[in-house]
Amino acid sequence: MLAPMEAVRRLMDLRHRGRAEDLPMVLAAAAPLLDADAATVLLVDYGQLTLHPLRGSTLDTATALAVEDTLAGRAFTTAQQQWQDAGSGAGGVLWLPLLHGAERLGVLEFRLPAYPPDADRHDLEVIAALVAELIASRRFYGDAVEHTRRRLPMQLAAEIIWNQLPPLTFAVDGTMVTAVLEPCYDVGGDAFDYASNGDILHVALFDTVGHGISASAITTLTLNTYRNARRSGLSLLDTSRSIDKWIRAQYPNAFVTALLAELEMSTGVYRRISAGHPPELVIRGSGTLPSLPTPNALPLGLGNMLRRPPHVIEHQMEPGDVMVLYTDGITEARDATGAQFGADRLGQFVVDALSHGTPAPEMMRRLIHTIVSYENGELRDDATAAMLQWRRH
């Protein structure tokens, strides 16, 4: 018991004085205290394709691993521990998921002389939880996490947008929201946001006209105006008006399509405004429900062209219902023949994944890679999706 606590104390020291890049060295020194030959942090890249040693790791004992078809990747995709026995009494490797809340950061790899008993495995799970917290809290004091996750140079427009976004996944009281954004290194027009305040989960998806720096500037204004309105306690209607006003004032020739939504987590009442945006996909059980009316407002920035105010649509969700919000880069993706991916194919993809019990974050990861493959690796437009799953708490 004393040795694991000493490992915890050494890691806790990083909370007050240390950077993310110092974590590998501290873990290496703490490994013997956990009866491990080595302990290595592997972070997922932005494309969620590979797991890479956190910068500062010794490369002779840690190598990158694919998310697909590896046990380390399975630990990441399922959020469940995985063990690989080396055979002949030589011990093995244990991979534990690194979760910050519901957000998947990567895995923690332990090289052990034998599969640990329950009590020791619980200690290692505590270490993994602490390491995830340290990565999340220390990442902003240096660039080690960013250097690890980036496999390509990130364009400035993408840098601006990623710095604006919340974590990809969040869960509270049985309700989960999880999102994906592609391409990872050259986005500019798409964005998402969410916040949980009391009984209300706020969710928004935005698609700005154009690409590159100009689009990212408009998207930044849109995101921060949305947050300002939300934090000021404005209604959906007044939030829509505020964003519309600021876009028109600062970028008079631009517009943004948007879904602005609120979910009452205790009742499942879902309200939203669609400002020129594609309708949500509504999944119940093993099928899709009719789409909610859309659009019920002009794109943000063009609201002055219509006299009547936006109309808030209300929908009653049932426990287990799923909403998929998406930009047109998802449904308008085209294969080599020019055929669009389409809403029906999207709906079938989600229904199939749900029927197989695929976790929501993993479903979104697979969806975006399906879209990229559908367009033969060359996206014609930014593709963003967010999934909202409600269960009564």
C-alpha positions in Angstrom: 0.0 0.0 0.0 2.8 2.4 0.8 4.5 2.1 -2.5 1.5 3.0 -4.7 0.9 6.0 -2.4 4.4 7.1 -2.9 3.8 6.9 -6.7 0.7 9.0 -6.2 2.6 11.6 -4.2 5.3 11.9 -6.9 2.7 12.4 -9.6 0.7 14.9 -7.4 3.8 17.0 -7.2 3.3 17.9 -10.8 0.1 19.6 -10.0 2.0 22.5 -8.5 5.3 22.5 -10.3 5.6 20.7 -13.6 4.7 20.4 -17.2 3.1 17.7 -19.3 6.5 16.9 -20.7 7.8 16.1 -17.2 5.2 13.4 -16.8 7.0 10.6 -18.6 10.1 11.0 -16.5 8.1 11.0 -13.3 6.1 7.9 -14.4 9.3 6.1 -15.3 10.7 6.7 -11.8 7.4 5.7 -10.2 6.9 2.5 -12.2 9.0 0.3 -9.8 6.7 1.5 -7.0 3.8 -0.1 -8.9 5.7 -3.3 -9.6 5.9 -2.3 -13.2 8.9 -2.5 -15.5 7.8 0.6 -17.4 4.8 3.0 -17.6 4.1 5.0 -20.7 1.5 7.6 -21.7 0.2 7.1 -25.3 -2.0 10.0 -26.6 -4.3 9.8 -29.5 -3.5 12.0 -32.5 -6.0 14.6 -33.8 -7.2 12.3 -36.5 -7.9 9.6 -33.9 -5.9 7.0 -35.9 -2.8 6.4 -33.8 -1.6 6.4 -30.3 1.8 8.2 -29.7 4.2 8.4 -26.7 3.8 11.7 -24.9 6.8 13.9 -25.7 9.4 13.3 -23.1 9.0 9.5 -23.3 12.1 7.4 -24.1 11.5 6.1 -27.7 13.4 2.9 -27.2 10.7 1.6 -24.8 7.7 3.3 -26.4 6.4 3.3 -30.0 3.3 4.5 -31.7 0.4 2.1 -32.1 -2.6 2.1 -34.4 -6.0 2.6 -33.0 -7.4 -0.1 -35.3 -6.4 -3.7 -34.8 -4.2 -3.3 -31.6 -5.0 -4.1 -28.0 -3.9 -0.6 -27.1 -6.4 0.8 -29.6 -9.1 -1.4 -28.2 -8.5 0.0 -24.8 -8.9 3.5 -26.3 -12.0 2.7 -28.4 -13.9 0.7 -25.7 -12.6 2.5 -22.6 -11.9 -0.9 -21.1 -8.5 -2.4 -19.9 -6.7 -4.8 -22.3 -4.0 -7.3 -21.4 -1.4 -9.0 -23.6 0.5 -11.9 -22.1 4.1 -12.3 -23.3 4.0 -16.0 -22.7 6.5 -18.3 -21.0 6.1 -16.5 -17.7 7.6 -13.3 -19.1 4.8 -11.1 -17.9 2.9 -8.9 -20.3 1.5 -5.4 -21.1 -1.6 -3.8 -19.6 -3.3 -0.9 -21.3 -5.7 1.3 -19.3 -7.8 4.0 -20.9 -6.9 7.6 -20.1 -10.3 9.3 -19.5 -10.7 13.0 -18.5 -14.4 12.8 -17.5 -15.8 11.2 -20.7 -13.1 12.6 -22.9 -10.8 9.9 -24.4 -7.1 11.1 -24.2 -5.3 7.9 -25.0 -4.0 5.0 -23.0 -1.6 4.3 -20.2 0.7 1.3 -20.9 2.2 -0.8 -18.1 4.8 -3.4 -18.7 4.3 -5.9 -15.8 5.9 -9.1 -14.6 2.5 -10.7 -14.4 -1.2 -9.9 -14.7 -2.0 -7.9 -11.5 -4.5 -9.1 -8.9 -7.7 -7.1 -8.4 -6.3 -4.8 -5.6 -3.1 -4.0 -7.6 -5.1 -3.4 -10.8 -7.3 -1.0 -8.9 -4.2 0.9 -7.8 -3.1 1.1 -11.5 -6.6 2.4 -12.5 -6.2 5.2 -9.9 -2.8 6.1 -11.3 -4.4 6.2 -14.8 -7.1 8.5 -13.6 -4.6 10.8 -12.0 -2.4 10.8 -15.1 -5.4 11.8 -17.2 -6.1 14.7 -14.8 -2.5 15.8 -14.9 -2.5 15.8 -18.7 -5.7 17.8 -18.9 -4.5 20.4 -16.3 -0.8 20.7 -17.3 -1.2 20.7 -21.1 -1.6 24.5 -21.3 1.8 25.2 -19.7 3.7 23.9 -22.6 3.3 22.3 -26.1 4.2 18.7 -25.4 0.7 17.5 -25.7 0.1 19.4 -29.0 3.5 18.2 -30.4 2.4 14.6 -29.6 -1.1 14.8 -31.0 -0.1 16.5 -34.3 1.0 14.3 -37.1 0.9 17.1 -39.7 1.6 20.8 -39.6 -1.6 22.6 -38.5 -2.8 25.5 -40.6 -3.4 28.8 -38.8 -7.2 28.6 -39.4 -7.4 25.2 -37.8 -5.2 26.4 -34.9 -7.7 29.2 -34.2 -10.7 26.9 -34.3 -9.3 24.0 -32.2 -8.3 26.6 -29.5 -11.9 27.6 -29.4 -13.5 24.2 -29.0 -14.6 22.4 -25.8 -13.5 18.7 -25.3 -14.9 16.3 -27.8 -17.0 14.4 -25.3 -19.0 15.3 -22.1 -21.4 13.3 -20.0 -23.5 14.3 -17.1 -26.5 12.5 -15.3 -26.9 10.0 -18.1 -26.8 12.5 -20.9 -23.9 12.6 -23.3 -22.7 14.9 -26.1 -19.8 14.0 -28.3 -18.5 15.5 -31.5 -16.0 15.2 -34.3 -14.4 17.7 -36.7 -12.6 17.0 -39.9 -10.2 17.8 -41.6 -8.2 18.2 -38.4 -5.4 20.3 -39.7 -7.1 22.7 -42.1 -10.5 23.6 -40.8 -11.9 27.1 -40.6 -15.6 27.2 -41.1 -17.2 24.5 -38.9 -17.4 24.5 -35.1 -19.5 23.2 -32.2 -20.0 24.1 -28.6 -21.9 22.9 -25.5 -22.3 23.7 -21.9 -24.2 22.2 -19.0 -25.9 24.7 -16.6 -28.2 23.3 -14.0 -30.8 21.2 -15.7 -30.1 22.6 -19.2 -27.6 21.2 -21.7 -26.8 23.8 -24.4 -25.6 22.5 -27.7 -24.7 24.4 -30.9 -23.3 23.6 -34.3 -22.1 26.2 -36.8 -21.1 26.2 -40.4 -19.5 29.5 -41.7 -19.5 30.4 -45.4 -16.0 30.2 -46.8 -12.7 28.7 -45.7 -9.4 29.6 -44.2 -8.5 32.6 -42.0 -11.5 34.7 -43.0 -13.9 31.9 -42.1 -12.2 31.1 -38.8 -12.4 34.8 -37.8 -16.2 34.7 -38.4 -16.5 31.4 -36.6 -14.6 32.8 -33.6 -16.9 35.8 -33.4 -19.9 33.5 -33.7 -18.7 31.1 -31.0 -17.9 33.8 -28.5 -21.1 35.7 -29.2 -23.0 32.5 -28.6 -21.2 32.0 -25.3 -21.7 35.6 -24.2 -25.4 35.3 -24.9 -25.7 32.0 -23.1 -23.7 33.2 -20.1 -25.9 36.4 -20.0 -29.0 34.2 -19.6 -30.5 35.0 -23.0 -33.2 32.8 -24.5 -32.6 30.8 -27.7 -34.5 33.5 -29.6 -32.4 36.4 -28.2 -29.2 34.4 -28.6 -30.0 33.9 -32.3 -30.7 37.6 -32.6 -27.5 38.6 -30.9 -25.3 36.4 -33.1 -27.1 37.6 -36.2 -26.6 41.2 -35.2 -22.9 40.9 -34.5 -22.1 39.0 -37.7 -24.0 41.5 -39.8 -22.2 44.4 -38.0 -18.7 43.0 -38.3 -18.9 40.9 -41.5 -21.8 42.4 -43.6 -21.3 40.0 -46.5 -21.0 36.8 -44.5 -23.4 34.4 -42.9 -23.3 31.3 -40.7 -25.8 28.4 -40.7 -26.4 27.1 -37.2 -28.4 24.8 -34.9 -28.9 26.4 -31.5 -30.4 23.8 -29.1 -31.3 23.3 -25.4 -32.1 20.1 -23.7 -33.9 19.9 -20.3 -32.1 16.9 -18.9 -34.7 16.0 -16.3 -37.6 15.9 -18.8 -36.1 15.3 -22.3 -37.7 18.4 -23.7 -35.5 19.6 -26.6 -35.8 23.0 -28.1 -33.9 24.5 -31.1 -33.6 27.1 -33.8 -32.3 26.0 -37.2 -30.8 29.0 -38.9 -30.5 27.7 -42.5 -29.0 24.5 -41.2 -29.7 20.8 -42.1 -32.1 19.1 -39.8 -31.0 16.8 -37.0 -31.2 13.1 -37.4 -33.6 11.8 -34.7 -33.0 8.1 -33.7 -35.4 6.1 -31.6 -34.9 2.4 -31.0 -33.9 0.8 -34.3 -35.1 3.5 -36.6 -35.1 7.2 -37.5 -38.0 9.6 -36.8 -39.2 12.3 -39.2 -37.0 15.3 -39.2 -37.8 18.4 -37.2 -38.9 21.4 -39.3 -36.0 23.2 -40.8 -34.9 25.8 -41.5 -37.0 28.0 -39.2 -34.8 31.0 -39.5 -32.4 32.5 -42.1 -28.7 31.9 -41.7 -27.1 34.1 -39.0 -26.1 37.4 -40.5 -29.1 37.5 -42.9 -31.8 37.9 -40.3 -32.7 41.4 -41.3 -34.0 40.0 -44.7 -37.0 38.5 -42.9 -39.5 40.4 -40.8 -40.8 37.6 -38.7 -38.6 36.4 -35.8 -37.1 32.9 -35.6 -39.4 30.2 -34.3 -38.3 27.8 -31.6 -39.1 24.2 -32.4 -39.8 21.9 -29.5 -39.5 18.1 -29.4 -40.1 15.6 -26.6 -37.3 13.0 -26.4 -37.7 9.6 -24.9 -35.0 7.8 -22.8 -32.4 6.4 -25.1 -33.2 8.8 -27.9 -30.3 10.1 -30.0 -29.9 13.4 -31.9 -27.2 13.7 -34.5 -26.4 17.3 -35.5 -24.2 17.7 -38.6 -23.0 20.1 -41.2 -23.6 19.5 -44.9 -20.0 18.3 -45.3 -21.3 15.0 -43.8 -24.4 14.4 -46.0 -23.0 16.0 -49.2 -19.8 14.0 -49.2 -19.5 12.3 -52.6 -17.9 9.1 -53.8 -16.1 8.6 -57.1 -19.4 8.3 -59.0 -20.7 11.6 -57.5 -23.3 10.0 -55.3 -23.9 11.8 -52.0 -23.5 10.1 -48.7 -26.9 11.4 -47.8 -29.1 11.6 -44.7 -30.5 8.0 -45.2 -27.0 6.5 -45.2 -26.1 8.6 -42.1 -29.2 7.4 -40.3 -28.4 3.7 -41.1 -24.8 4.1 -40.0 -26.0 5.4 -36.6 -28.7 2.8 -36.2 -26.3 0.0 -37.0 -23.6 1.3 -34.6 -26.2 1.7 -31.8 -27.5 -1.9 -32.4 -23.9 -3.2 -31.9 -23.5 -1.2 -28.7 -20.8 1.0 -30.0 -19.9 3.8 -27.5 -21.0 7.2 -28.6 -17.5 8.7 -28.9 -16.3 5.7 -30.9 -19.3 6.0 -33.2 -18.4 9.5 -34.0 -14.8 8.6 -34.6 -15.9 5.8 -37.0 -18.4 8.1 -38.7 -15.8 10.7 -39.6 -13.4 8.1 -41.0 -16.3 6.6 -43.0 -16.9 10.0 -44.5 -13.2 10.5 -45.3 -13.1 7.1 -47.0 -16.3 7.8 -48.9 -14.5 10.8 -50.5 -11.4 8.8 -51.1 -9.4 10.7 -48.5 -10.0 14.1 -50.0 -12.8 16.0 -48.2 -14.5 18.7 -50.4 -15.8 20.5 -47.3 -15.4 20.6 -43.6 -17.4 17.8 -42.0 -18.6 18.1 -38.4 -21.1 16.1 -36.4 -22.3 16.1 -32.8 -24.3 13.3 -31.1 -26.7 14.0 -28.2 -27.9 10.9 -26.3 -30.5 11.4 -23.5 -31.4 9.1 -20.7 -33.6 10.2 -17.8 -31.6 10.8 -14.6 
